[in-house]
Amino acid sequence: IGSCLGGCILFEETLFQTSSNGSSMVKLLQDQGIVPGIKVDKGVVILPGTNGETVTQGLDGLADRCRKYKAGGAQFAKWRAVIKIGENMPSELCIQENAVTLARYATICQMEGLVPIVEPEVLCDGTHTLAQCQAVTEKVLAATYKACNDHHLYLEGSLLKPNMVTAGMSCPEQASPQQVA
């Protein structure tokens, strides 16, 4: 399997599990040449002052958790922000709050020796067009990179996991693969 996978994102409980022969999950992955990573966010909550938009939580205690995950063998971490496109969405508040949260997460990870995967995901749910998704994605990525720069993130030591830019799943006019590419 190692010839097909470069890395594996684990949950906390999986990171510290052992197999029936007593080998740790981390060792099993490493023996296959797979780099173990860890999901560190704690899910999304409603962002007050918005129309049901969300922000990802989990910054409290993150440095201590990252230290423990690094000691347990994790080499990278993942955090996902969720951005919805809709009527008056995403709001500037949602974009900025998620960008700053991603930047804080990423900086903490680097300080604790983990490579952060920064994932500002613009959802494909909705009726938005390809052009609307492109415009929102550009705005979200610009805000995220500005926040990362403002928080002194070493950008070359991080990974960006962007969303696909597509029309919303309920959009009556779907883009062709050539338009998406």
Backbone bond lengths (Angstrom), bond angles and torsions (degrees), N, CA, C in turn:
res aa  C-N    CA-C-N  psi(-1)  N-CA   C-N-CA  omega(-1)  CA-C   N-CA-C  phi
1 I - - - 1.456 - - 1.532 111.13 -
2 G 1.316 117.05 -25.72 1.456 121.17 -178.75 1.515 113.70 -62.41
3 S 1.332 117.14 -22.98 1.469 119.13 178.21 1.525 111.34 -74.79
4 C 1.329 116.86 -13.38 1.468 121.37 -178.30 1.523 113.24 -106.85
5 L 1.311 117.95 -21.05 1.465 122.38 -176.15 1.522 111.01 -121.57
6 G 1.319 116.15 134.24 1.450 120.33 175.23 1.510 112.17 -96.59
7 G 1.329 115.83 -30.97 1.454 121.00 -177.77 1.507 110.53 -149.58
8 C 1.315 116.30 160.34 1.458 122.20 -179.56 1.527 108.28 -138.82
9 I 1.331 116.45 125.73 1.460 121.63 178.62 1.526 107.91 -91.12
10 L 1.319 115.42 120.43 1.456 121.97 -177.60 1.529 110.83 -107.96
11 F 1.317 115.72 159.95 1.457 121.89 168.66 1.527 107.37 -89.60
12 E 1.317 117.33 162.15 1.463 121.08 -176.58 1.518 112.00 -53.99
13 E 1.334 117.32 -47.40 1.466 119.13 -176.86 1.530 111.72 -64.38
14 T 1.342 117.10 -31.96 1.463 120.88 179.63 1.516 111.08 -74.01
15 L 1.311 117.40 -36.96 1.467 121.77 -179.30 1.522 111.04 -55.43
16 F 1.322 116.42 -37.04 1.471 120.36 -174.11 1.530 113.09 -101.58
17 Q 1.329 117.80 8.58 1.463 120.51 178.39 1.521 111.61 -78.43
18 T 1.332 115.21 158.70 1.453 121.59 174.27 1.520 108.98 -124.19
19 S 1.317 115.36 155.37 1.466 120.93 178.88 1.529 109.45 -82.06
20 S 1.321 116.32 176.77 1.465 120.87 -179.51 1.532 112.08 -62.84
21 N 1.349 117.33 -23.87 1.467 119.39 178.43 1.532 112.28 -91.60
22 G 1.335 117.10 4.69 1.459 121.36 175.95 1.520 115.20 92.37
23 S 1.326 118.12 -3.06 1.468 120.88 178.25 1.519 110.22 -75.41
24 S 1.313 115.67 140.74 1.462 118.89 178.18 1.524 110.12 -73.27
25 M 1.310 116.53 154.79 1.462 121.64 176.57 1.520 110.20 -57.81
26 V 1.319 116.44 -40.33 1.460 121.28 179.68 1.527 110.56 -61.16
27 K 1.321 117.40 -45.63 1.467 120.90 179.83 1.526 110.58 -64.31
28 L 1.320 117.67 -41.82 1.466 120.51 178.43 1.526 111.08 -59.01
29 L 1.327 116.52 -42.56 1.457 120.50 178.25 1.527 110.90 -67.46
30 Q 1.308 116.30 -48.29 1.465 120.48 -177.99 1.522 111.84 -61.50
31 D 1.325 117.58 -36.00 1.462 121.09 178.10 1.529 111.92 -63.83
32 Q 1.325 116.31 -22.43 1.467 121.97 177.71 1.536 111.45 -94.91
33 G 1.313 116.86 1.72 1.461 120.78 -178.52 1.519 113.17 79.76
34 I 1.326 116.87 20.19 1.463 122.63 -178.28 1.534 108.71 -101.83
35 V 1.318 116.53 129.31 1.470 121.99 -179.16 1.531 108.57 -83.65
36 P 1.341 117.56 123.54 1.463 119.97 179.36 1.530 112.17 -82.43
37 G 1.319 114.72 138.52 1.455 121.81 175.82 1.513 109.79 -131.23
38 I 1.314 116.18 -179.81 1.462 120.91 -173.96 1.523 111.12 -143.33
39 K 1.335 116.22 138.00 1.468 122.19 172.33 1.526 106.19 -81.99
40 V 1.329 117.17 123.51 1.462 119.35 -174.73 1.524 114.33 -112.74
41 D 1.332 118.15 -12.05 1.464 117.28 179.66 1.523 109.71 -75.38
42 K 1.318 115.55 162.51 1.460 122.57 -177.50 1.529 112.05 -111.73
43 G 1.338 116.80 24.59 1.459 120.95 178.24 1.514 112.26 88.52
44 V 1.314 114.88 178.83 1.460 120.27 -176.15 1.523 111.60 -103.35
45 V 1.320 114.82 153.06 1.459 123.34 173.41 1.526 107.15 -131.74
46 I 1.312 115.57 158.73 1.469 120.86 177.67 1.530 108.91 -63.80
47 L 1.316 115.43 134.01 1.461 121.74 177.37 1.530 107.58 -87.05
48 P 1.321 118.53 111.63 1.462 120.89 -179.32 1.525 111.71 -56.35
49 G 1.317 115.91 142.10 1.457 121.13 179.01 1.515 113.40 89.33
50 T 1.338 116.37 7.55 1.461 120.37 179.32 1.527 110.06 -122.96
51 N 1.306 115.22 174.66 1.462 122.36 179.62 1.529 110.05 -91.45
52 G 1.333 116.44 57.34 1.454 120.93 178.63 1.514 114.75 82.61
53 E 1.327 117.28 13.06 1.458 120.15 177.03 1.533 108.89 -73.89
54 T 1.334 115.44 163.49 1.456 119.34 -173.49 1.522 112.06 -124.51
55 V 1.327 113.92 162.39 1.457 122.96 170.97 1.524 105.90 -135.53
56 T 1.309 116.29 147.18 1.456 121.06 -178.81 1.518 109.46 -84.83
57 Q 1.323 115.40 139.56 1.459 120.53 -179.71 1.528 110.56 -108.64
58 G 1.335 115.02 165.58 1.451 119.96 176.53 1.512 115.40 131.20
59 L 1.320 117.98 6.66 1.465 119.67 179.92 1.526 112.52 -71.06
60 D 1.343 116.87 -30.74 1.461 119.70 179.84 1.527 109.88 -62.83
61 G 1.308 116.25 123.89 1.460 121.28 178.97 1.523 114.69 75.36
62 L 1.332 117.48 8.47 1.466 120.13 -175.54 1.527 112.32 -62.86
63 A 1.307 118.64 -40.99 1.470 119.97 -178.94 1.528 110.61 -60.42
64 D 1.324 117.65 -44.56 1.465 120.54 178.39 1.526 111.21 -63.22
65 R 1.334 116.94 -41.98 1.466 120.17 178.88 1.527 110.48 -64.31
66 C 1.328 116.85 -42.13 1.468 120.29 179.75 1.527 111.25 -62.27
67 R 1.325 116.75 -40.46 1.467 120.40 177.32 1.530 110.24 -59.36
68 K 1.323 115.67 -44.78 1.467 121.14 179.81 1.533 110.67 -65.01
69 Y 1.328 117.62 -42.14 1.468 120.88 -179.80 1.525 111.32 -66.57
70 K 1.330 116.62 -39.85 1.469 120.85 177.92 1.526 109.37 -63.16
71 A 1.325 116.94 -45.49 1.471 120.90 178.29 1.533 110.68 -62.47
72 G 1.325 116.44 -30.37 1.465 121.26 178.83 1.517 113.97 -81.27
73 G 1.341 117.77 -3.85 1.452 120.79 174.70 1.515 116.35 111.75
74 A 1.325 118.63 -4.33 1.469 120.11 177.86 1.528 109.47 -68.11
75 Q 1.326 116.18 142.86 1.457 121.44 179.93 1.526 112.59 -113.10
76 F 1.331 115.77 -18.21 1.456 120.10 -179.97 1.521 108.92 -145.58
77 A 1.335 115.08 165.28 1.464 121.04 -179.44 1.526 109.21 -134.58
78 K 1.331 115.53 156.84 1.460 121.52 179.30 1.522 109.47 -129.49
79 W 1.329 114.38 141.00 1.475 122.45 177.87 1.511 106.22 -141.18
80 R 1.325 117.16 131.04 1.464 121.90 -175.76 1.519 110.25 -116.77
81 A 1.323 115.43 125.78 1.465 122.40 170.65 1.525 106.98 -101.89
82 V 1.315 117.19 144.12 1.466 122.35 -176.17 1.526 109.19 -116.52
83 I 1.331 115.79 121.86 1.465 122.03 -178.97 1.525 107.94 -119.40
84 K 1.330 116.01 125.74 1.463 121.07 179.03 1.525 110.07 -100.94
85 I 1.341 114.87 144.38 1.464 120.57 171.81 1.520 106.89 -104.59
86 G 1.313 116.64 130.06 1.461 121.69 179.18 1.515 109.37 -171.55
87 E 1.315 115.18 -167.25 1.460 119.59 178.60 1.522 109.17 -62.59
88 N 1.326 115.91 119.51 1.475 123.52 -176.86 1.533 112.81 59.19
89 M 1.320 116.70 25.82 1.462 121.41 177.87 1.525 109.25 -133.07
90 P 1.305 115.49 141.67 1.448 127.63 3.76 1.526 111.59 -81.64
91 S 1.317 114.37 146.58 1.462 119.40 176.28 1.523 108.78 -77.91
92 E 1.314 115.20 160.00 1.468 120.03 176.70 1.524 109.63 -61.50
93 L 1.334 116.81 -36.97 1.459 121.03 178.22 1.524 110.62 -59.69
94 C 1.320 117.35 -46.22 1.462 121.87 -179.50 1.528 110.79 -62.91
95 I 1.312 116.93 -46.09 1.464 120.77 -179.45 1.527 110.24 -60.68
96 Q 1.333 116.95 -49.10 1.464 120.86 -176.02 1.529 111.58 -68.07
97 E 1.325 117.10 -43.07 1.464 120.30 -178.57 1.530 110.72 -62.75
98 N 1.326 117.04 -43.75 1.465 120.13 178.89 1.520 111.63 -68.68
99 A 1.326 117.97 -37.31 1.465 121.07 178.79 1.529 110.80 -63.30
100 V 1.322 116.49 -46.16 1.463 120.74 -179.61 1.532 110.24 -66.12
101 T 1.313 117.40 -40.65 1.464 120.46 179.21 1.524 110.81 -63.36
102 L 1.335 116.92 -43.43 1.467 120.35 176.77 1.530 110.64 -60.96
103 A 1.317 117.24 -42.12 1.467 121.04 -179.79 1.528 111.25 -64.78
104 R 1.312 117.00 -42.50 1.469 119.98 179.25 1.521 110.71 -64.46
105 Y 1.340 116.23 -44.51 1.466 120.77 176.74 1.532 110.40 -56.40
106 A 1.331 116.06 -50.53 1.461 121.02 -175.07 1.524 111.56 -62.91
107 T 1.314 117.37 -40.79 1.454 121.31 179.31 1.527 111.01 -65.13
108 I 1.322 116.45 -42.79 1.469 120.21 177.89 1.527 110.22 -61.60
109 C 1.321 117.18 -43.79 1.469 120.31 178.85 1.519 111.30 -58.69
110 Q 1.323 116.43 -47.68 1.463 119.17 179.98 1.525 111.43 -61.63
111 M 1.306 116.90 -39.78 1.467 119.99 179.02 1.527 111.54 -61.60
112 E 1.342 116.33 -27.50 1.470 120.64 -178.14 1.528 112.80 -101.67
113 G 1.350 117.18 10.15 1.454 120.78 173.23 1.513 116.23 88.33
114 L 1.318 118.19 12.01 1.467 121.57 177.50 1.527 109.63 -105.51
115 V 1.321 116.33 143.02 1.461 121.12 174.68 1.530 107.48 -82.64
116 P 1.337 117.89 121.29 1.466 119.26 -178.41 1.534 112.31 -84.22
117 I 1.327 115.05 135.02 1.457 121.19 167.45 1.528 105.63 -97.07
118 V 1.308 116.11 119.26 1.467 123.17 -177.17 1.529 107.04 -99.63
119 E 1.346 116.35 117.49 1.460 120.50 -175.23 1.534 111.82 -124.80
120 P 1.330 117.01 88.19 1.466 119.41 172.38 1.536 108.59 -88.25
121 E 1.322 116.94 92.12 1.464 120.49 -172.26 1.522 112.31 -90.64
122 V 1.322 115.65 116.59 1.460 122.18 171.79 1.527 105.50 -85.91
123 L 1.315 116.74 117.71 1.464 121.47 -173.85 1.521 112.54 -68.87
124 C 1.327 114.82 150.51 1.471 120.60 177.76 1.527 111.42 -92.23
125 D 1.330 118.33 2.69 1.465 121.57 175.84 1.522 108.99 -71.51
126 G 1.335 117.04 141.88 1.456 120.01 174.21 1.509 113.56 120.44
127 T 1.320 114.16 -172.27 1.470 121.45 -176.21 1.524 112.08 -110.10
128 H 1.310 118.52 11.27 1.465 121.72 -176.51 1.532 111.49 -65.73
129 T 1.320 114.37 153.57 1.463 121.28 179.28 1.523 110.25 -85.27
130 L 1.310 115.47 169.48 1.462 121.46 175.02 1.523 109.96 -58.18
131 A 1.334 117.23 -44.35 1.463 121.49 -179.07 1.531 111.18 -62.97
132 Q 1.330 117.34 -40.10 1.463 120.02 178.21 1.527 110.78 -64.32
133 C 1.323 116.76 -42.36 1.456 120.18 179.28 1.528 110.71 -64.04
134 Q 1.316 116.70 -40.44 1.467 120.37 179.03 1.525 110.38 -62.28
135 A 1.326 116.58 -45.32 1.467 120.19 -178.83 1.530 110.99 -64.13
136 V 1.336 117.57 -43.79 1.465 120.90 -179.97 1.526 110.25 -66.28
137 T 1.329 116.66 -43.87 1.467 120.11 -179.62 1.524 110.77 -60.66
138 E 1.324 117.27 -43.61 1.467 120.41 178.35 1.527 110.84 -60.29
139 K 1.325 116.89 -43.45 1.464 121.12 -179.36 1.533 111.13 -65.62
140 V 1.332 116.39 -42.23 1.463 121.25 -179.86 1.526 110.37 -65.87
141 L 1.322 117.25 -45.17 1.468 120.10 179.79 1.521 111.60 -64.52
142 A 1.335 117.00 -40.98 1.465 120.30 178.25 1.527 110.50 -61.74
143 A 1.331 117.19 -44.73 1.467 120.93 179.70 1.525 110.76 -64.97
144 T 1.324 116.29 -39.67 1.466 120.34 -179.39 1.517 110.94 -65.67
145 Y 1.323 117.44 -45.82 1.462 119.41 179.73 1.526 111.71 -67.74
146 K 1.313 117.98 -35.59 1.464 119.44 176.33 1.526 110.02 -63.05
147 A 1.343 116.11 -45.81 1.466 119.62 179.65 1.525 110.74 -62.64
148 C 1.329 117.12 -41.28 1.469 120.27 178.06 1.523 110.54 -61.69
149 N 1.307 117.34 -42.45 1.460 121.33 177.38 1.529 110.42 -64.57
150 D 1.319 117.27 -44.72 1.469 121.50 179.35 1.529 111.80 -60.35
151 H 1.340 116.55 -31.79 1.470 121.49 -179.55 1.530 112.18 -91.66
152 H 1.342 116.01 11.06 1.465 122.86 175.10 1.524 113.07 61.90
153 L 1.321 115.93 34.15 1.461 120.15 175.43 1.521 108.83 -69.08
154 Y 1.307 116.85 136.59 1.462 121.84 173.19 1.533 105.64 -79.27
155 L 1.343 115.83 95.32 1.467 121.40 -171.79 1.521 112.64 -58.77
156 E 1.329 116.83 -37.62 1.463 120.48 -179.45 1.525 111.95 -65.72
157 G 1.316 117.46 -16.08 1.466 122.68 179.10 1.509 112.34 -103.78
158 S 1.324 116.32 25.03 1.466 121.21 178.05 1.528 108.65 -134.39
159 L 1.326 115.36 165.13 1.462 121.34 176.33 1.517 109.17 -123.09
160 L 1.324 116.13 139.32 1.458 121.70 175.52 1.517 108.35 -101.33
161 K 1.321 116.50 131.48 1.467 122.06 175.10 1.533 107.22 -115.37
162 P 1.328 116.79 86.94 1.474 119.36 -177.41 1.527 111.56 -80.63
163 N 1.324 114.46 162.84 1.458 120.57 175.17 1.526 109.83 -82.57
164 M 1.321 115.57 162.00 1.463 120.39 169.77 1.523 107.02 -73.84
165 V 1.301 117.03 139.88 1.460 121.31 175.77 1.520 106.87 -90.88
166 T 1.336 115.36 107.95 1.465 121.83 -177.89 1.521 109.36 -140.86
167 A 1.315 115.06 162.42 1.468 119.66 169.98 1.522 107.68 -66.66
168 G 1.325 116.15 154.90 1.455 120.46 177.99 1.525 111.14 -61.30
169 M 1.308 115.99 151.75 1.464 120.32 -177.15 1.527 112.53 -60.42
170 S 1.333 117.33 -25.93 1.468 120.98 179.82 1.525 112.60 -100.74
171 C 1.312 116.89 8.15 1.470 120.59 179.09 1.527 108.62 -70.65
172 P 1.340 118.06 129.57 1.466 119.26 -179.76 1.525 113.85 -66.10
173 E 1.330 116.61 -22.35 1.466 120.21 179.79 1.523 109.32 -110.99
174 Q 1.325 116.24 97.08 1.468 121.34 -179.77 1.524 109.79 -83.71
175 A 1.299 115.69 144.11 1.462 121.66 179.91 1.514 109.64 -81.79
176 S 1.316 116.21 148.55 1.465 121.53 176.32 1.529 109.04 -75.76
177 P 1.326 117.40 160.44 1.474 119.11 175.34 1.527 112.54 -56.14
178 Q 1.324 117.38 -34.88 1.464 120.37 179.02 1.530 111.04 -67.01
179 Q 1.341 117.49 -37.99 1.460 120.21 177.80 1.535 110.99 -67.52
180 V 1.306 116.72 -39.50 1.466 120.63 180.00 1.522 110.37 -67.24
181 A 1.329 115.89 -40.05 1.473 120.41 -179.03 1.509 109.48 -67.74
